Amino acid sequence: MSISEEKVCQNCKDLFTIEPEDFDFYKRINMPPPTFCPECRNMRRMAWREVRSLYRDTCKLCGKSVVSIHAPEDPFTVYCRECWRSDKWDPMDYGKDYDFSQPFFSQYRKLMEAVPRPALTGINLVNSEFTHASQSCKNCYFVFFSFFSENSQNCDALLFSKNAYDCYVTDNSDHAYESLHSNRLYKVRFGYFADECLESSFLFDCVGCSDCFGCVNLRKQKYHIFNKKLSKEEYKKEMEYWDLGSYQRLEEAKKKFRDLYLSVPHRYAHVLNSQNVTGDIIRDTKNCHVCFSALDDVQNCKYLYFGGMNLKDSYDVSGGGNTAELLYEIFGITGHAERCFLSAGGGNSRDIMYCDWARISSDLFGCISLKNKKYCVLNKQYSREEYEALVAKIRRHMDDMPYTDKKGRVYKFGEFFPTELSAYAYNESWAFAWHPKTKEEVLEDGWQWRDPHARSYQITLLPENLPDHIRDAADSITNETIGCAHAAPPAECITAFRITPEELAFYRQMNIALPRLCPNCRYAARLTWRNRMHLWKRKCMCKGGKSEARSTKSETFTYKNTTAHQPHERDNPCPNEFETTFSLEKPEIVYCDQCYKAEFL
């Protein structure tokens, strides 16, 4: 198709555009064009994967107590990790004949409730009971979606790291605390978008720095405090004041760091070594648009949210890659995957549609938890000829008898699984983290919401009664149940938490005050340092000798440039426009790539 086409999203009712190259891709993979806008498609996929909710349950095969991503009251058969991966059961035993008197998605939900599901997933995990969706981790606690890491706690997307606490998307790091989208850190506390830094605290967009405190946009610097250069002796003397072992001093540093962050320009996007791309947090990528966290050899992709490591020719991917191509509308499929469509979980598979946890398989339609299988529909085996004929017939049936959800959204062939059929409540899913909604909004949309389970514990120590300094924390603090400091806890708050012995030792070693928030609330606060995965069209805020003025609730500020910026004159505004994750409502000063580099690189 040689022209673009506007459509109204079934979900949010906003207009979205399908471009000619999009139609070419859909034709290539033999899929109809979508009826949901890109953002609602991503939200729908994310609603099919849990994020951080854990429950105590019993394995229905071996009977042992397990930690599970599924609440005990859910209508699913849950097996412990070891039983689910064993040969003690066969998912093919739950196979069903396709029923042409019912919509496909209704039949799929029934299969979901029949086939055993894993309490937690992961392989090669040692002493890491509370670790989920991870591989080759050791001595990890409350760690998710992480690989080849050890001695870490309360982390998400941790790669090749050790001794990391409260980190998000951090790799090749050691002794990192409260880092986000950072690499190669050593003894860094509060590092956001920081690379190759050591012995530092409170960094944002800093590279190759050491012995820096409260700094933004620095490159290969040493002995700086709040972007002010000092001698080694001056630095050491002033750092005596900034003792982060004190909670009072830590909170003071947070505020001053935030003020500095808002007073200096930020680049419109974090893009490194990439060509012809739009989005944010992009590295070693080319010909990719509306992509977020696209890392390490990503080519010819669109609407990508978390993916990389040799991912090519794919659309609508939420977590995928590691040598994969021609993926469409998938969540969490990795490892030598090809032509995987409308599916969630698994990997090393090809030519699958509407599958969950398909592993080392091909030519599957509507299957769950199959491994080393081929030519199956709803977990039932067919010959190649039978399979191909049945799939063609089901595709027509899905158009003739579509599934309609509670709010009237219609799901024909080519639509991802309906959110209302997810195995997880909306507020337990990735969707809630990136597309937050209130309980009332979720229920109005016709989706599931789970209220917190009644807590059996008693809070034994209020956060305001914690010692100010970590040196005054006794070993017995690990026996306390500490209340979360939120006066009005948000939906994700677990209301109380405990300090593990390993965590206490880490805080002492790194001289960090005890936290006052529960792990979930710390996670939510960490994500506020990252923008929404949405693009807005903006103009560069460089006005020549200074920036455009920006305002917060308490102050108005303008940044004075330190050098002339090409290609515009010093007294003229920059003409550059771009797409950025900084909305107009956000208070940051945003510069184009040229003006940012002129100031800071």
PyMOL commands that set and color helices and strands:
alter all, ss='L'
color gray80, all
select helices_A, chain A and resi 20-28+38-46+81-85+91-94+104-114+232-239+247-263+384-400+419-421+426-428+430-434+439-444+463-465+470-472+475-479+501-510+519-527+593-600
alter helices_A, ss='H'
color red, helices_A
select strands_A, chain A and resi 5-8+15-18+55-58+65-68+78-79+117-118+122-123+131-132+134-135+138-144+150-159+162-165+168-171+174-177+180-192+195-204+210-216+222-225+228-229+265-267+271-272+275-308+311-321+324-334+337-347+350-353+356-359+362-365+374-377+380-381+403-404+410-411+482-483+496-497+536-539+550-551+556-557+577-580+589-591
alter strands_A, ss='S'
color yellow, strands_A
deselect
rebuild
show_as cartoon
